[in-house]
């Protein structure tokens, strides 16, 4: 008999089972039930989820939950390098996008310490202000990129935590790019990842 007649052999790579609540072992874990995630990153023993409303949700390996508001209005993208988290979003209506750098291992006022805030639009020049929608950084913190909705990409070389980022290189200028081009929040797909 051939494989077609016998049917394909089934391979089981994992066992599907419900995750139980660490506080009540008889109940299923429902911590992620109402989460609406637009982006995520995984770290050493935890996973971060970003919600479109501006919140960051941290879930540890032991299912401990922790949440804080990174941006007051909206969140577009996050990037993680060690214990440093970069977020891009907006805090107010009509005010340009902000890139915030968070030190995850330093908690102050029930949230990680915000090390630096960079206004994204002035980096492109005074004539235009597209929305920043993607951020990426290398694990060494020496390479940092911001993507914009008009397909512009800015790059900074140097430790963004230790030195003020004053010199930015325009990798792609959105004004000169073709129609229909856009950098989306999925930095890995667009080539902005570290």
Backbone torsions as a table, in degrees:
resi	resn	phi	psi	omega
1	UNK	NA	146.4	180.0
2	UNK	-92.3	171.5	178.0
3	UNK	-62.7	-31.5	179.9
4	UNK	-66.5	-42.0	-179.6
5	UNK	-70.4	-37.0	179.5
6	UNK	-77.9	-20.6	-174.6
7	UNK	91.8	156.8	-179.7
8	UNK	-70.3	142.0	178.9
9	UNK	-72.8	136.6	-178.2
10	UNK	-93.1	128.1	176.8
11	UNK	-105.4	128.5	177.7
12	UNK	-106.6	111.4	-177.9
13	UNK	-91.7	-23.4	178.7
14	UNK	-153.2	160.7	177.0
15	UNK	-100.1	130.4	178.6
16	UNK	-86.1	122.0	176.6
17	UNK	-148.1	154.9	-178.9
18	UNK	-72.3	142.9	175.5
19	UNK	-88.2	126.7	-176.4
20	UNK	-93.5	150.7	179.3
21	UNK	-65.9	129.9	-178.8
22	UNK	-66.5	-23.4	179.8
23	UNK	-85.8	-27.7	179.1
24	UNK	-138.7	100.3	-172.7
25	UNK	-67.9	-8.2	178.4
26	UNK	-90.6	-14.4	-177.7
27	UNK	-103.7	147.6	174.5
28	UNK	-73.7	147.6	178.4
29	UNK	-71.4	125.1	-177.3
30	UNK	-121.5	22.0	-177.1
31	UNK	-65.2	-29.8	-178.1
32	UNK	-98.9	5.0	-172.4
33	UNK	-60.4	-43.3	-176.7
34	UNK	-99.9	9.7	-178.0
35	UNK	-75.7	131.1	174.5
36	UNK	-115.3	96.2	-174.2
37	UNK	-95.4	137.1	175.5
38	UNK	-108.7	-15.9	179.0
39	UNK	-157.5	158.9	-179.9
40	UNK	-152.7	156.3	175.3
41	UNK	-146.1	147.3	176.9
42	UNK	-114.0	140.7	179.6
43	UNK	-119.2	-160.9	-178.7
44	UNK	-83.6	93.8	178.5
45	UNK	90.5	9.4	179.0
46	UNK	-154.2	164.5	174.8
47	UNK	-130.6	140.0	178.0
48	UNK	-109.8	136.1	175.3
49	UNK	-121.4	135.1	176.0
50	UNK	-105.9	132.5	178.3
51	UNK	-99.7	146.3	-178.6
52	UNK	-57.1	-25.5	-180.0
53	UNK	-77.3	-5.0	176.1
54	UNK	111.2	-2.1	-178.1
55	UNK	-88.5	148.3	172.7
56	UNK	-113.6	130.1	-177.6
57	UNK	-115.8	122.0	-179.4
58	UNK	-109.7	127.7	179.2
59	UNK	-121.7	120.2	-178.6
60	UNK	-83.3	170.0	178.9
61	UNK	-60.7	-30.2	179.5
62	UNK	-92.0	16.9	176.7
63	UNK	65.5	28.8	172.1
64	UNK	-83.0	132.7	-176.1
65	UNK	-103.5	146.1	178.0
66	UNK	-151.3	135.4	-175.9
67	UNK	-140.5	144.2	173.2
68	UNK	-149.2	161.6	179.5
69	UNK	-91.9	114.2	179.3
70	UNK	-86.4	-40.1	178.7
71	UNK	-133.6	139.3	-173.6
72	UNK	-74.7	-26.4	-174.9
73	UNK	-109.8	-52.5	-177.4
74	UNK	-154.4	158.2	177.2
75	UNK	-129.1	131.5	-177.7
76	UNK	-106.3	-40.0	-173.8
77	UNK	-158.5	156.1	174.8
78	UNK	-135.1	155.0	175.6
79	UNK	-143.7	139.5	-175.9
80	UNK	-122.3	133.1	174.3
81	UNK	-136.0	101.7	-177.1
82	UNK	65.8	-118.6	179.1
83	UNK	-103.6	13.3	179.5
84	UNK	-108.5	126.9	179.1
85	UNK	-113.0	131.1	173.8
86	UNK	-108.0	132.2	177.3
87	UNK	-125.5	148.8	173.8
88	UNK	-127.8	131.7	-178.0
89	UNK	-174.8	-165.3	-178.2
90	UNK	-127.7	143.0	177.6
91	UNK	-101.9	-28.2	-177.8
92	UNK	-139.7	153.4	176.3
93	UNK	-65.5	131.9	176.2
94	UNK	80.9	-8.1	177.8
95	UNK	-96.4	140.0	-173.6
96	UNK	-63.7	167.5	-176.4
97	UNK	-63.9	148.7	178.6
98	UNK	-119.2	140.9	170.6
99	UNK	-108.2	124.1	-179.7
100	UNK	-117.3	139.8	176.0
101	UNK	-110.6	127.1	-175.2
102	UNK	-116.6	136.4	174.3
103	UNK	-95.4	102.5	-171.9
104	UNK	-68.2	-25.6	-178.6
105	UNK	-90.1	7.8	178.4
106	UNK	-126.4	104.7	-175.9
107	UNK	-99.9	128.4	174.7
108	UNK	-138.3	132.9	179.4
109	UNK	56.0	44.7	176.4
110	UNK	63.4	22.3	176.8
111	UNK	-149.1	155.1	174.5
112	UNK	-59.3	152.5	-178.0
113	UNK	-72.5	126.7	177.3
114	UNK	-83.8	108.0	-174.9
115	UNK	-76.0	-40.9	-174.7
116	UNK	-151.3	145.0	173.7
117	UNK	-124.3	126.1	-179.7
118	UNK	-119.5	124.3	173.3
119	UNK	-77.2	124.1	-171.2
120	UNK	-78.8	-42.2	-173.5
121	UNK	-63.1	-43.1	179.7
122	UNK	-59.5	-19.7	179.5
123	UNK	-68.3	-27.0	-179.6
124	UNK	-83.3	-21.1	-176.0
125	UNK	122.9	169.0	-173.4
126	UNK	-83.4	-13.5	-173.1
127	UNK	-81.1	-20.8	-177.8
128	UNK	-145.2	158.8	-177.3
129	UNK	-147.5	72.4	176.2
130	UNK	-73.7	161.8	-179.9
131	UNK	-76.1	131.5	173.5
132	UNK	-75.9	132.5	-174.3
133	UNK	-133.2	-1.0	178.9
134	UNK	-149.5	147.3	178.0
135	UNK	-142.2	143.8	177.8
136	UNK	-148.1	145.4	175.7
137	UNK	-145.7	150.9	179.8
138	UNK	-80.5	155.2	-178.8
139	UNK	-62.4	-23.3	177.9
140	UNK	-82.3	-6.3	-176.5
141	UNK	64.7	14.8	179.8
142	UNK	-91.3	-14.8	-178.4
143	UNK	-128.6	130.7	-174.9
144	UNK	-142.4	132.8	-178.9
145	UNK	-133.9	145.9	175.9
146	UNK	-125.4	130.1	177.0
147	UNK	-106.7	143.8	-177.0
148	UNK	-117.4	161.1	-176.2
149	UNK	-67.8	-18.2	177.1
150	UNK	-92.0	13.9	179.2
151	UNK	78.7	9.2	174.3
152	UNK	-71.4	145.8	176.0
153	UNK	-134.2	127.1	176.3
154	UNK	-109.8	145.7	-176.8
155	UNK	-131.2	139.2	175.9
156	UNK	-127.1	132.9	176.3
157	UNK	-111.1	127.3	-178.0
158	UNK	132.0	161.0	-178.1
159	UNK	-71.7	109.2	-174.9
160	UNK	-70.9	-17.9	177.2
161	UNK	-81.6	-37.6	-174.2
162	UNK	-89.7	-30.4	-178.4
163	UNK	-123.0	144.8	-179.9
164	UNK	-69.4	126.1	-176.9
165	UNK	-74.9	96.5	-179.0
166	UNK	-104.2	-26.6	-177.8
167	UNK	-106.3	110.6	179.1
168	UNK	-115.4	141.0	177.9
169	UNK	-104.8	128.8	176.5
170	UNK	-83.4	107.1	-179.2
171	UNK	-78.3	-46.2	177.1
172	UNK	-130.2	127.4	177.9
173	UNK	-98.0	116.5	-176.2
174	UNK	-61.5	-26.3	179.7
175	UNK	-67.1	-35.1	-175.7
176	UNK	-91.0	-9.3	-176.7
177	UNK	-79.1	166.4	-178.4
178	UNK	-72.4	172.2	-180.0
179	UNK	-74.6	149.2	178.1
180	UNK	84.0	-4.6	178.5
181	UNK	-77.8	138.8	177.3
182	UNK	-158.4	137.1	172.6
183	UNK	-86.6	128.1	179.7
184	UNK	-100.9	174.7	-179.4
185	UNK	-68.8	-15.0	179.6
186	UNK	-83.1	84.0	-173.7
187	UNK	-62.9	-32.9	-178.8
188	UNK	-64.5	-37.0	-178.5
189	UNK	-74.4	-31.2	-176.0
190	UNK	-88.9	-3.0	177.3
191	UNK	87.0	18.2	177.3
192	UNK	-94.9	-1.0	-174.1
193	UNK	-75.4	161.6	-176.2
194	UNK	-82.0	NA	NA
